[in-house]
Each structure stands twice: as structure tokens, then as C-alpha cells.
């Protein structure tokens, strides 16, 4: 599938000035598109028209690989929206390589010690008409099914009065995901599905909206799985346990994640 943005003249004119001020972001987009071509990802992009052509929205995605930022961004790019402000852990901004890039692209650091500031930054971006990308699981799922969600994505959408849009990515974890060395294989199928904006029920709380988002993401993951084209024989580590794969169960994944966090803390104290 060719990777081209969908633009019309009016939309291009509205965002032209912003794009000229965002040259680091443009450079990263060009690099990402070239990287996609080198690896030959076989993209199945659906629902990109559900990304609004203008105005703010929260793109709330599942999280299975280190490429998910780029994949969610690609869905917006195909809609003619080049700029998505992603919320990411402070550690990503502190890294000597990723940190300068994240700051140059004006992504939003999430500092757990100062969470209110990150939240306010995101709400202001939404009210200014920007797209904000959120991974409500807060980390990559080691079981490849959605983990319990944080409520921040729903709270931001409700406070800013913008759409909350579920997004599912699938396939990138076969190349690079948490707890495994990258395998630079080519021609991997990658699904990026953008769902319709979730309608808000009058009087609905952020907790209730988050619960509905969690259900929808699980449904979408199962739907993507049912249509995913690749089933290499003897290679099922990346398939969830509940569909017959050998990926950890959510309970096993939680144990592995806790062990990884404990090991990281121990290294920090040494």
C-alpha cells in the first residue's frame, strides 16, 4: 500500500504555516517513511477518515511494540494531519538519543511526580486543535492483549470537549517489542485500524468512559487478529494465549513486568 497523505487544498493551506515551524517533526516523518520502505511493512490501514481533518482529538491506542508511536502517527499522516503530540514517560525524554527528538517534536513528557502538569499540557494542546496520542495501558503489553487502562485519555477528552478515538496497531511487535531483541525481518504485515470516535453518554464519568474504551480496544484487537494475514508455522510467540499462541497470559505477563521493574530499580541502586 503506498504511503501518501490525504490532503485537500483548504486543509493544506490551514496547516501550512504550522508545518513550516515544525521542521524537526517533518524530518522525523521523512525518516520514518523511509524506514517503513526499507523494512517493507505490509500496511493494512483502515478508518483513517475517523481522524478529524481539523481540531483536537485524543488518539487512544493499544501498545504492543516500540513502533506504535510511528504507526499511530501514520494513520494521522494519511489523513493529512502530520502533527500528533504523543504522551510518553519521562524516561524517554531523559534518554540521550530519543530525548532531544521528543522535545524537538513537542511531545508531552509524563512525569509521575508532576502528573498534573503533563495532564494540563495535553488538555491545552487539545483545546488548541492538536491531536494528542495516548497509550492508556502506560506501557507495552507483554501478553499482546490490552492491559488495564489508566483514565487519563478519557479525562482529557471530556475536559477538552474533543473526540476520543480508539486505535489498534498490530504486527510491529514481531520486529521489536519489550523483553525481546529486535528481529529485522522484512515484509511483516502491520495493521493500523482507527475506530469511530466514541460517543459520550450524558453524565458519563471518566471511569465509565475508560471502561468502555477498554472493551472496545479488546474487541478491536480480536477483530484485527481474526483478519491478520500472517500465520508462519512454528512461529507463534507473538500470538496471544487466548487465540492459541504461545505469548504469556496476562497474569504471566504481569509477573514478568514486575520482575523487570524490580531489576531496573536494583540496577539504579548499584
C-alpha positions in Angstrom: 0.0 0.0 0.0 1.6 3.4 -1.0 2.1 5.7 2.0 0.7 9.1 1.0 -1.0 11.8 3.0 -4.6 12.6 2.1 -4.9 16.4 1.6 -7.2 18.9 0.0 -6.2 22.4 -0.8 -8.1 24.0 2.1 -6.6 21.7 4.7 -3.1 22.2 3.3 -3.5 25.9 3.5 -4.8 25.8 7.1 -1.9 23.8 8.4 0.9 25.1 6.1 2.2 27.7 8.5 2.3 25.3 11.4 4.2 22.7 9.3 6.9 25.2 8.3 7.6 25.8 12.0 7.8 22.1 12.7 10.9 21.1 10.6 12.3 18.6 13.2 8.9 16.8 13.0 8.9 16.8 9.2 12.5 15.4 9.2 11.4 12.6 11.5 8.4 11.8 9.4 10.5 11.5 6.3 12.9 9.2 8.1 10.1 7.0 9.4 8.5 6.7 6.0 11.9 5.7 4.6 12.3 3.2 7.4 8.9 1.7 6.5 10.0 1.3 2.9 13.3 -0.4 3.9 11.5 -2.9 6.1 8.7 -3.3 3.5 5.9 -3.3 6.1 2.7 -4.5 4.5 0.3 -2.0 5.9 -3.4 -2.5 6.4 -4.6 0.9 7.3 -8.3 1.3 8.0 -10.6 4.0 9.2 -8.2 6.9 8.7 -11.2 9.1 7.9 -12.2 8.7 11.5 -9.3 11.1 12.4 -10.8 14.6 12.2 -9.4 16.7 9.4 -9.2 19.6 11.8 -9.5 20.2 15.5 -8.4 18.4 18.6 -8.9 14.7 19.3 -7.4 12.0 21.6 -6.0 9.0 19.7 -6.1 6.2 22.3 -4.1 3.2 21.2 -3.2 -0.3 22.4 0.6 -0.8 22.8 2.5 -3.9 21.6 5.7 -2.6 20.1 8.3 0.2 20.0 6.9 1.3 16.6 3.4 2.1 17.8 4.1 5.8 18.0 5.0 5.8 14.3 2.1 3.6 13.3 -0.5 5.8 15.1 1.2 8.9 13.6 1.0 7.2 10.2 -2.8 7.0 10.4 -3.0 10.7 11.1 -0.5 11.5 8.3 -2.7 9.6 5.9 -5.5 11.9 6.9 -3.3 15.0 6.2 -2.6 15.6 9.9 1.2 15.4 10.2 1.5 16.5 13.9 0.5 14.3 16.8 1.7 15.2 20.2 2.3 11.9 22.0 2.4 11.5 25.7 5.4 9.4 26.8 7.2 8.5 30.0 9.8 11.0 31.3 12.4 8.3 30.8 12.0 8.6 27.1 12.7 12.3 27.3 15.7 11.7 29.5 17.4 9.3 27.0 20.4 10.8 25.3 19.1 9.8 21.8 15.3 9.9 22.0 15.1 12.8 24.4 16.3 15.6 22.0 14.0 14.2 19.3 10.9 14.0 21.6 11.5 17.6 22.8 12.0 18.9 19.3 8.7 17.4 18.2 7.0 18.9 21.2 5.7 15.6 22.5 4.4 15.7 26.1 6.5 14.1 28.9 4.6 12.3 31.6 6.4 12.8 34.9 4.6 10.7 37.6 5.9 13.1 40.2 4.3 16.0 38.4 1.4 14.4 36.6 -0.9 17.4 36.8 1.4 19.4 34.7 1.5 16.8 31.9 -2.2 16.5 32.0 -2.7 20.2 31.8 -0.3 20.4 28.9 -2.2 17.8 27.0 -5.6 19.4 27.6 -4.2 22.8 26.4 -2.9 21.1 23.2 -6.3 19.6 22.6 -8.1 22.9 23.1 -5.6 24.4 20.6 -6.8 22.0 18.0 -4.0 19.5 18.1 -4.1 15.7 18.1 -2.8 14.0 21.2 -1.7 10.4 21.1 -2.1 8.3 24.3 -1.3 4.7 25.2 -3.7 4.3 28.1 -2.0 1.0 29.2 1.0 3.2 30.1 3.5 0.5 28.9 3.9 -2.2 26.3 1.7 -5.2 26.9 3.9 -8.4 27.2 0.8 -10.6 26.6 -0.1 -8.5 23.5 -3.6 -8.0 24.7 -4.6 -4.7 26.2 -3.6 -4.2 29.9 -5.9 -2.4 32.4 -6.2 1.2 31.2 -5.4 4.5 33.0 -8.2 7.0 32.9 -6.2 10.0 31.6 -7.2 9.7 27.9 -10.9 9.8 28.8 -10.4 12.6 31.3 -8.6 14.7 28.8 -11.2 14.1 26.1 -14.0 15.0 28.4 -12.4 18.1 29.8 -11.2 19.5 26.4 -14.5 18.5 24.7 -12.8 16.6 21.9 -13.4 13.1 20.4 -11.9 10.0 22.0 -10.8 7.7 19.1 -9.7 4.1 19.7 -6.8 2.9 17.6 -5.3 -0.6 17.3 -1.9 -1.4 15.9 -0.7 -5.0 15.4 2.3 -6.7 13.9 5.2 -4.3 14.9 5.9 -6.5 17.9 7.1 -9.2 15.6 10.1 -7.0 14.8 10.7 -5.2 18.1 9.0 -5.3 21.4 9.7 -5.2 25.1 11.7 -8.1 26.5 13.0 -9.3 23.2 15.8 -8.4 20.9 14.8 -6.8 17.6 14.5 -9.1 14.6 14.9 -7.0 11.5 12.7 -9.1 9.2 11.1 -7.7 6.1 7.6 -7.8 4.7 5.9 -8.1 8.1 2.2 -7.4 8.0 1.2 -4.4 10.1 -2.4 -3.5 10.9 -3.4 0.0 12.0 -7.1 0.4 12.5 -8.8 3.7 13.6 -12.2 3.2 15.0 -15.1 5.7 15.0 -15.0 8.4 17.8 -16.7 7.2 20.9 -19.9 8.9 21.7 -20.1 10.3 25.2 -23.2 9.4 27.3 -24.6 12.5 29.1 -23.3 12.5 32.7 -20.8 9.8 32.0 -17.7 9.8 34.2 -14.1 9.3 33.0 -14.0 5.9 34.7 -17.1 4.8 32.8 -15.7 6.1 29.5 -12.4 4.3 30.2 -14.2 1.1 30.9 -16.0 1.3 27.5 -12.7 2.2 25.8 -11.1 -0.9 27.3 -13.9 -3.1 26.0 -13.6 -1.5 22.6 -9.9 -1.9 22.3 -10.1 -5.6 23.3 -12.8 -6.1 20.6 -10.7 -4.4 18.0 -7.6 -6.4 18.8 -9.6 -9.6 18.4 -11.1 -8.4 15.2 -7.6 -7.4 13.9 -6.3 -10.9 14.9 -9.2 -12.6 13.0 -8.1 -10.9 9.8 -4.4 -10.7 10.3 -2.8 -12.5 7.2 0.4 -14.0 8.6 0.5 -17.3 10.5 4.0 -18.6 10.0 4.2 -22.3 11.1 6.2 -22.8 14.3 6.3 -19.1 15.0 3.6 -18.1 17.4 5.3 -16.4 20.3 3.7 -13.1 19.2 0.1 -14.5 19.2 -1.9 -14.1 22.4 -2.5 -17.1 24.5 -6.3 -16.9 24.2 -6.1 -17.5 20.5 -3.8 -20.4 20.7 -0.4 -18.6 20.6 2.5 -19.0 23.0 2.6 -15.5 24.3 2.3 -15.1 28.1 -1.1 -14.9 29.6 -1.9 -11.5 31.1 -1.2 -13.0 34.6 2.2 -14.3 33.5 3.0 -11.0 31.7 2.2 -9.1 34.9 4.7 -11.2 36.8 7.4 -10.7 34.1 6.8 -6.9 34.2 7.1 -6.7 38.0 10.4 -8.7 37.8 11.7 -6.3 35.1 10.8 -3.2 37.2 12.5 -4.7 40.3 15.6 -5.5 38.3 15.7 -2.0 36.9 15.4 -0.5 40.3 18.1 -2.7 41.6 20.5 -1.6 38.8 19.7 2.0 39.7 20.7 1.5 43.3 24.0 -0.2 42.4 
